[in-house]
Amino acid sequence: MKNLIRFDWAIKRLLRNKANFGILEGFLSELLAEDIRIESILESESNKETAVNKMNRVDLLVQNSQGELVIIEIQNVYQQDYLLRMLFGTSKLIVDNMAIGMPYSMVKKVISVHIVYFDLGKGEDYVYHGATNFRGIHKKDLLTLSQQEQSIYNADEVHKIYPEYYIIKVNQFDDVAKDTLDEWVRFLKNQEIKDGTQAKGLREAKDKLDMLHLTEAERREYDQYIANWRDDYGVVVGNYNKGMYEGKLEGIKVGMEQGIKEGIKEGAYQKMIEVAKNCLSEGLGVALAAKLSGLTEEQVNELINKERR
C-alpha cells in the first residue's frame, strides 16, 4: 500500500495530535527496543504551527513517560557538518531545559533520533546507535555507577545519563525487511506498509496516514508541501550537478594547461640534451658543452656516464 503521506509532513501536521501518539510510540519502541509512552509534545525548532514548511529539516520534540527528551529529526538534503549539528542540537536542548540553580542531577536525558535521506559518513549499515561509555586506558574495564550514583541519576549504567544518538540512513536500506524495525525503515523510504506488518505503530499509521483520510484543506496543504519539496530538491540537485560539471571543465582546462607546460618544458630539456651531445661528439669539453646547451656541468657528466654504460 503506497497511498500514504510522507512521514516528515505527518510529523509537522498529524502526529502532534495526542490521538496519533501511538504511531510515534510504535516507531520509537521499535527503534529503542523498549516500550515507549509519549507524555507530551514540546516546542522545538520547526514543529510550531506558524513555522514555514521547509524540505530541508523537520523535527519534533517529545517527552516520554520517564521524563526523557526525545527529538526526532528528518534531514532531507546533504549538510556537510550535520554530525556536529546533531551535537549542537542535543547540547542546546539540555541547556534550554535547565532552570537557574537546578542541580546537575536534574539534567534531562536526551535521545536524539535522526532520519537522513543522504549518505552521512562512511558505513555499510543503515541504522547506527551512538552512546557514551568510559573505558580504562590501562585495564580496559568499563566505568560503572556506584549504588549511590545509581540512586542520584536514576540509572544503572553510565551511558544512560548521557545523550544517545540514532541515525537511520534511509536510502541505504535495501528494501528487504528482516525484522519489525526494517518494516519502519521501509515505510520511511517508500511510504509503503505491506499487509501483515508486525511493527508497532505501523498498522495505525497505515490507517491514519492514508491520503484518502485527509480533509480537503489538508490535501491541498500536503500537495503544496510536496510541490515545494520537489522544487527545493531540484534546486539542490541542480546546483550540485552544475558544480560538478563546472568542476570537471575547470579540471580539464587546468590539466590541459599543465600538460602543455610540462610538454614545452620536456621538449626544451630534450633539445638541451641534444645540443650537449653534439658538443661532446665534436670533442668540446664539459664546461663548454654545458655553457652552449644550458645544462649544468653535472648534467653533462651524467650524459657522458650514460653513454659509457
FENQUI-V810616 format. One record per pair of residues at least 4 apart in sequence whose ideal C-beta (glycine too) atoms are under 6 Angstrom apart, sorted by the first residue. I is the first residue (numbers start at 1). J is the second residue. D is the distance in Angstrom with one decimal. If there is no record, write none. Layout:
((I,J,D) (I,J,D))
//
This chain:
((1,193,5.6) (2,191,6.0) (2,192,4.9) (3,211,5.4) (4,191,4.5) (4,209,4.8) (5,9,5.6) (5,10,5.6) (5,209,5.2) (5,211,5.6) (5,222,5.9) (7,188,5.6) (8,58,4.2) (8,74,4.5) (9,13,6.0) (9,222,5.8) (9,225,5.3) (10,14,4.7) (10,15,5.2) (10,209,5.5) (11,15,5.1) (11,58,5.6) (11,60,4.8) (12,58,5.8) (14,20,5.6) (15,20,5.1) (15,23,5.9) (15,24,5.4) (16,41,4.9) (20,208,5.8) (21,25,5.6) (21,38,4.7) (22,201,6.0) (22,204,4.9) (23,201,4.7) (23,204,5.3) (23,205,4.7) (24,38,6.0) (25,29,6.0) (25,36,5.2) (25,38,5.5) (26,200,3.5) (26,201,1.6) (27,184,5.7) (27,201,5.3) (28,32,5.6) (28,36,4.1) (29,35,5.5) (29,36,4.7) (29,200,4.9) (30,180,5.3) (30,181,4.7) (30,184,5.5) (30,199,5.5) (30,200,5.6) (31,166,5.9) (36,64,5.5) (37,65,4.1) (38,62,5.0) (38,64,6.0) (39,63,5.0) (39,65,5.5) (40,63,5.2) (41,62,5.6) (42,61,4.4) (42,63,6.0) (44,59,5.1) (44,61,3.7) (45,59,5.6) (46,51,4.9) (46,58,6.0) (46,59,5.5) (47,60,5.0) (53,225,5.3) (53,228,6.0) (55,76,5.2) (55,229,4.1) (55,232,4.5) (56,76,6.0) (56,77,5.7) (57,75,5.3) (58,74,4.6) (59,73,4.1) (60,72,4.8) (61,71,5.0) (62,70,5.1) (63,69,5.9) (64,68,5.1) (64,70,6.0) (68,109,4.3) (69,108,5.1) (69,110,4.9) (70,111,4.6) (71,112,5.3) (72,113,4.7) (73,114,5.1) (74,115,4.6) (75,116,4.8) (76,117,5.0) (77,236,5.0) (78,118,4.3) (86,112,6.0) (90,110,4.9) (90,112,5.0) (90,163,4.4) (92,96,5.9) (93,110,5.5) (97,108,5.3) (98,102,5.2) (102,106,5.0) (105,152,5.1) (110,163,4.3) (111,164,5.2) (112,165,4.9) (113,166,4.7) (114,167,5.0) (115,168,4.9) (115,188,5.9) (116,120,5.1) (116,169,5.8) (117,170,5.3) (117,171,5.9) (126,169,4.7) (126,172,4.1) (126,173,4.7) (127,168,5.4) (128,167,4.4) (129,166,5.6) (130,165,4.0) (131,159,4.1) (131,164,4.9) (132,159,5.4) (132,162,3.9) (133,159,5.2) (134,143,3.9) (135,142,5.6) (136,140,5.5) (136,141,4.6) (143,158,5.8) (145,149,4.1) (145,150,4.8) (145,158,6.0) (149,153,5.9) (150,156,5.5) (153,161,4.8) (155,160,3.9) (155,161,5.1) (170,188,5.2) (170,189,4.8) (173,185,4.8) (173,189,5.5) (177,182,3.8) (177,183,4.7) (177,186,5.1) (178,182,5.2) (180,198,5.4) (180,199,3.9) (183,197,5.1) (183,199,4.0) (183,202,5.9) (184,199,5.4) (186,190,5.9) (187,193,5.5) (193,197,5.6) (193,202,5.3) (193,206,4.4) (197,202,4.8) (201,205,5.9) (204,208,5.9) (205,209,4.8) (214,218,3.9) (214,219,4.5) (229,233,6.0) (234,238,5.7) (243,247,6.0) (272,293,4.8) (272,294,4.9) (272,295,5.3) (275,293,4.0) (276,289,4.9) (276,293,3.8) (276,295,5.3) (276,300,5.4) (276,303,5.9) (279,284,4.3) (279,289,3.7) (279,292,5.5) (280,289,5.4) (284,288,4.6) (284,289,5.3) (286,297,5.4) (286,300,5.0) (289,293,5.9) (289,300,5.1) (290,295,5.3) (290,297,4.6) (290,300,4.8) (295,299,4.1) (295,300,5.4))
//
